[in-house]
Amino acid sequence: ILQQLQGHDFTLRLFAIVFAQAVQKGDTDRVALLTPLCKAQMTRLGFEGASEALQVFGGMGYVEETGIAQLLRDSRIAMIYEGTNGIQALDLSGRKLHLQGGAAVRALLGEIWQDLTQFSQQKMPLAESALQALEAVDKAVIYQQQCVDSGDERLIKAAQFSAEDCLQAMAGMIQLWLGCKALADAEIAALPLSKALTTTIKLLTPEVTMRAGRVLVGHV
């Protein structure tokens, strides 16, 4: 549990840096695309992380003196502030995936693909499985775009129905990408942190693939 918490914490910090860099560059399309992904993923995993931290304490987690119970209560509101995470997912599906005719999301996925392909060619462990997850995410994004663009009410509702799965698949994919980039740094790879990153990548990869697959079959 602690390794997973550490890995999520580090990759989400990198996620925030990517977002901040887009803001500094004035890349409004990248900022708009990342906003629902960043907000929803950080607040959801923040709440889940607080819940897991409570689990680490066992029964003592419920005792107010530990402070964990309050963190769990307080972190829940973040998923509601500034647009609930469900609304963020609908915004991603209905608007943000279609920025510049879909060019914004294609540019992001292309950047991820280029890096992961390079890591795979360098025989980096886990890069190949991350590439397979990216392929699933790419199909899910295309499906969402086609459903919304079709104008067919039934398909539009299908896209809305699976919007949260699409958001979590994309956000998790960004974490996989940034985790692999971190492990490609020799200094980080030599740190104990690398074990936490490896654990997080191993756990995230099948989850991302599963979420992307659910988009294609329209399940929530």
C-alpha positions as CSV (number, residue, x, y, z in Angstrom):
1,I,0.0,0.0,0.0
2,L,2.7,2.5,1.0
3,Q,4.6,1.9,-2.3
4,Q,1.5,2.5,-4.3
5,L,0.8,5.7,-2.4
6,Q,4.3,6.9,-3.0
7,G,4.2,6.0,-6.7
8,H,0.9,7.8,-7.2
9,D,2.1,10.8,-5.2
10,F,5.2,11.1,-7.4
11,T,3.5,10.6,-10.8
12,L,0.7,13.1,-9.9
13,R,3.3,15.7,-8.9
14,L,4.9,15.2,-12.4
15,F,1.4,15.5,-13.9
16,A,1.0,18.9,-12.1
17,I,4.4,20.0,-13.6
18,V,3.3,19.0,-17.1
19,F,0.1,21.0,-16.6
20,A,2.1,24.0,-15.2
21,Q,4.5,23.9,-18.2
22,A,1.6,24.0,-20.6
23,V,0.3,27.1,-18.8
24,Q,3.7,28.8,-18.9
25,K,4.0,28.1,-22.6
26,G,0.5,29.5,-23.3
27,D,-0.6,26.3,-24.9
28,T,-4.3,26.8,-24.3
29,D,-5.4,23.7,-26.1
30,R,-3.1,21.5,-24.0
31,V,-4.2,23.3,-20.8
32,A,-7.9,22.8,-21.7
33,L,-7.3,19.1,-22.4
34,L,-5.4,18.4,-19.2
35,T,-7.7,20.4,-16.9
36,P,-10.4,17.7,-16.5
37,L,-7.8,14.9,-16.5
38,C,-5.6,16.6,-13.9
39,K,-8.5,17.8,-11.6
40,A,-10.4,14.5,-11.6
41,Q,-7.4,12.1,-11.3
42,M,-5.7,14.1,-8.5
43,T,-8.8,14.5,-6.4
44,R,-10.0,10.9,-6.9
45,L,-6.6,9.4,-6.0
46,G,-6.2,11.9,-3.1
47,F,-9.4,10.5,-1.6
48,E,-8.5,6.9,-2.3
49,G,-5.0,7.5,-0.9
50,A,-6.5,8.9,2.3
51,S,-8.7,5.8,2.5
52,E,-5.7,3.5,2.0
53,A,-3.7,5.5,4.6
54,L,-6.5,4.9,7.1
55,Q,-6.3,1.2,6.3
56,V,-2.6,1.2,7.1
57,F,-3.5,2.4,10.6
58,G,-6.1,-0.4,11.0
59,G,-8.6,0.3,13.8
60,M,-6.6,3.2,15.0
61,G,-7.3,4.9,11.7
62,Y,-10.8,5.8,13.0
63,V,-9.4,7.5,16.1
64,E,-9.3,11.2,15.6
65,E,-5.9,11.6,17.2
66,T,-4.2,10.1,14.1
67,G,-5.7,12.8,11.9
68,I,-6.3,10.3,9.1
69,A,-10.1,10.2,9.5
70,Q,-10.3,14.0,9.1
71,L,-8.0,13.8,6.0
72,L,-10.4,11.2,4.5
73,R,-13.4,13.4,5.2
74,D,-11.8,16.6,3.9
75,S,-10.3,15.0,0.8
76,R,-13.8,13.9,-0.4
77,I,-15.0,17.5,-1.0
78,A,-12.2,18.0,-3.6
79,M,-14.0,15.6,-5.9
80,I,-17.0,18.0,-5.8
81,Y,-15.3,21.4,-5.9
82,E,-14.8,23.2,-9.2
83,G,-17.1,20.9,-11.1
84,T,-17.7,17.3,-9.9
85,N,-15.5,14.7,-11.4
86,G,-18.5,13.3,-13.4
87,I,-19.0,16.7,-15.0
88,Q,-15.3,16.9,-15.7
89,A,-15.6,13.5,-17.5
90,L,-18.5,14.7,-19.6
91,D,-16.6,17.9,-20.5
92,L,-13.6,15.8,-21.6
93,S,-15.8,13.5,-23.7
94,G,-18.1,16.1,-25.2
95,R,-15.7,19.0,-25.7
96,K,-12.0,18.6,-24.9
97,L,-11.4,15.5,-27.0
98,H,-12.6,17.5,-30.0
99,L,-10.4,20.6,-29.6
100,Q,-8.9,21.6,-33.0
101,G,-10.8,18.7,-34.6
102,G,-9.1,16.3,-32.2
103,A,-5.6,17.6,-32.9
104,A,-4.9,18.5,-29.3
105,V,-5.5,15.0,-27.9
106,R,-3.7,13.4,-30.9
107,A,-0.6,15.6,-30.1
108,L,-0.6,14.5,-26.5
109,L,-1.0,10.8,-27.3
110,G,1.6,11.1,-30.1
111,E,4.1,12.5,-27.6
112,I,3.4,9.7,-25.2
113,W,3.7,7.1,-28.0
114,Q,7.1,8.5,-29.1
115,D,8.6,8.4,-25.6
116,L,7.3,4.9,-24.8
117,T,8.5,3.6,-28.1
118,Q,11.9,4.9,-27.4
119,F,11.9,3.3,-23.9
120,S,10.7,0.0,-25.4
121,Q,13.5,0.0,-27.9
122,Q,15.9,0.7,-25.0
123,K,14.6,-2.5,-23.4
124,M,13.1,-0.6,-20.5
125,P,11.1,-3.0,-18.3
126,L,7.3,-2.3,-18.4
127,A,7.5,0.0,-21.4
128,E,6.1,-2.6,-23.8
129,S,3.1,-3.2,-21.6
130,A,2.6,0.5,-21.3
131,L,2.5,0.8,-25.1
132,Q,-0.2,-1.9,-25.2
133,A,-2.2,0.1,-22.7
134,L,-1.7,3.2,-24.8
135,E,-3.1,1.4,-27.9
136,A,-6.2,0.6,-25.9
137,V,-6.6,4.2,-24.8
138,D,-6.1,5.4,-28.3
139,K,-9.0,3.2,-29.5
140,A,-11.2,4.4,-26.6
141,V,-10.5,8.1,-27.5
142,I,-11.3,7.5,-31.2
143,Y,-14.6,5.7,-30.2
144,Q,-15.6,8.6,-27.9
145,Q,-14.9,11.1,-30.7
146,Q,-16.8,9.1,-33.3
147,C,-19.8,8.7,-31.0
148,V,-20.1,12.4,-30.2
149,D,-19.4,13.5,-33.7
150,S,-22.0,11.1,-35.1
151,G,-24.9,13.2,-34.0
152,D,-26.7,9.9,-33.1
153,E,-28.5,10.4,-29.8
154,R,-27.9,6.7,-28.9
155,L,-24.2,6.9,-29.5
156,I,-23.9,10.3,-27.8
157,K,-25.5,8.7,-24.7
158,A,-23.1,5.8,-25.0
159,A,-20.2,8.2,-24.9
160,Q,-21.6,10.0,-21.9
161,F,-22.2,6.7,-20.2
162,S,-18.5,5.7,-20.5
163,A,-17.0,9.2,-20.0
164,E,-15.6,8.5,-16.6
165,D,-13.9,5.4,-17.8
166,C,-12.4,7.3,-20.6
167,L,-11.1,10.0,-18.3
168,Q,-9.6,7.6,-15.9
169,A,-8.0,5.6,-18.7
170,M,-6.4,8.7,-20.2
171,A,-5.3,10.1,-16.8
172,G,-3.8,6.8,-15.8
173,M,-2.0,6.6,-19.1
174,I,-0.4,9.9,-18.4
175,Q,0.8,8.6,-15.1
176,L,2.2,5.5,-16.8
177,W,4.0,7.7,-19.3
178,L,5.5,10.0,-16.6
179,G,6.4,7.0,-14.4
180,C,8.4,5.5,-17.3
181,K,10.0,8.8,-18.1
182,A,11.1,9.0,-14.4
183,L,12.6,5.5,-14.5
184,A,14.5,6.4,-17.7
185,D,16.4,8.9,-15.5
186,A,19.4,7.0,-14.2
187,E,19.5,9.1,-10.9
188,I,15.8,8.3,-10.2
189,A,16.2,4.7,-11.2
190,A,18.9,4.3,-8.6
191,L,16.7,5.6,-5.8
192,P,14.4,3.5,-3.5
193,L,11.6,5.5,-5.2
194,S,12.1,3.4,-8.3
195,K,10.5,0.4,-6.5
196,A,7.4,2.5,-5.8
197,L,7.2,3.7,-9.3
198,T,7.6,0.1,-10.7
199,T,4.8,-1.1,-8.4
200,T,2.5,1.7,-9.5
201,I,3.2,1.1,-13.2
202,K,2.5,-2.6,-12.8
203,L,-0.8,-1.9,-11.0
204,L,-1.9,1.0,-13.3
205,T,-1.2,-0.8,-16.6
206,P,-4.0,-3.4,-16.4
207,E,-6.4,-0.8,-14.8
208,V,-5.9,1.6,-17.7
209,T,-6.4,-1.2,-20.3
210,M,-9.5,-2.3,-18.5
211,R,-11.0,1.2,-18.3
212,A,-10.3,1.8,-22.0
213,G,-11.9,-1.6,-22.8
214,R,-15.0,-0.6,-20.9
215,V,-15.4,2.5,-23.0
216,L,-15.6,0.4,-26.1
217,V,-18.3,-1.8,-24.7
218,G,-20.2,1.1,-23.1
219,H,-20.0,-0.1,-19.5
220,V,-19.5,2.1,-16.5
